[in-house]
Amino acid sequence: MIQIREIDHLVLRVINLETMLRFYRDVLGCKIERAQEELGLTQLRAGRSLIDMVTVDGKLGLLGGKPPGAEDEIWIIFVFASSLLMPNQFTRI
């Protein structure tokens, strides 16, 4: 079995950058490391890792094809120690 020791960075293609930034920045506490608006790229620092957010209609995002439709909504549930979040605190993005 493979055991991951660390993730350097991951890339998320996003439809609504502001909504995603509010969640990752305001809820999870990630800091914006840099932004390259001409590419549609915003990089967030998450501990030692980076999260690249690429807008689907930006220069980089268009390389990934069309975005998911409304029927492809994503629900993200983060499970933290009960001291951090109450059990019913889930976020819809």
C-alpha positions in Angstrom: 0.0 0.0 0.0 1.2 3.5 -0.8 1.6 5.8 2.2 1.5 9.5 1.4 3.9 11.5 3.5 3.0 15.0 2.1 1.2 16.7 -0.7 3.2 19.5 -2.4 0.2 21.1 -4.1 -3.1 20.4 -5.7 -5.1 22.2 -8.4 -8.8 22.9 -8.2 -10.7 24.2 -11.3 -13.3 26.5 -9.9 -16.5 28.1 -11.3 -16.9 30.8 -8.6 -13.5 31.9 -7.3 -14.9 34.3 -4.6 -17.0 31.5 -3.0 -14.1 29.1 -2.9 -11.8 31.8 -1.5 -14.3 32.7 1.2 -14.4 29.0 2.3 -10.6 28.2 2.1 -9.5 31.6 3.4 -12.2 32.5 5.9 -13.2 29.0 7.2 -10.0 27.0 6.8 -7.6 29.9 7.4 -5.5 29.5 4.2 -3.6 32.6 3.1 -3.3 33.8 -0.4 0.3 33.2 -1.5 0.0 34.8 -4.9 -2.5 35.6 -7.6 -2.0 35.8 -11.4 -5.3 37.2 -12.7 -4.1 37.1 -16.3 -4.0 33.3 -16.0 -7.0 32.9 -13.7 -4.7 31.4 -11.0 -4.8 32.0 -7.2 -2.5 30.1 -4.9 -3.3 29.5 -1.3 -1.0 28.3 1.4 -2.3 25.4 3.5 0.4 24.6 6.0 3.4 23.3 3.9 1.1 22.6 0.9 -0.3 24.9 -1.8 -3.8 24.9 -3.3 -3.9 26.3 -6.8 -7.4 27.6 -7.7 -7.8 28.0 -11.5 -11.0 29.6 -12.8 -12.6 27.5 -15.5 -13.0 30.5 -17.8 -9.4 31.7 -17.3 -6.5 31.1 -19.6 -5.4 28.0 -17.7 -8.9 26.8 -16.9 -9.9 26.7 -20.5 -7.2 24.1 -21.1 -9.2 21.7 -18.9 -12.4 21.6 -21.0 -15.9 22.7 -20.1 -16.8 23.0 -16.4 -19.2 20.6 -14.6 -22.9 21.4 -14.9 -25.3 22.4 -12.2 -26.2 18.8 -11.7 -22.6 18.1 -10.7 -22.7 20.2 -7.4 -20.1 19.2 -5.0 -20.6 18.8 -1.2 -17.5 18.9 0.9 -17.7 17.6 4.4 -14.7 18.2 6.6 -14.3 16.0 9.6 -12.4 17.6 12.4 -12.0 17.0 16.1 -15.2 17.9 17.9 -13.4 20.7 19.6 -13.0 22.5 16.2 -16.4 22.0 14.6 -19.8 20.9 15.8 -20.9 17.7 14.1 -23.6 19.5 11.9 -21.3 22.1 10.4 -20.9 21.1 6.8 -20.3 23.5 3.9 -21.9 23.4 0.5 -19.9 24.8 -2.4 
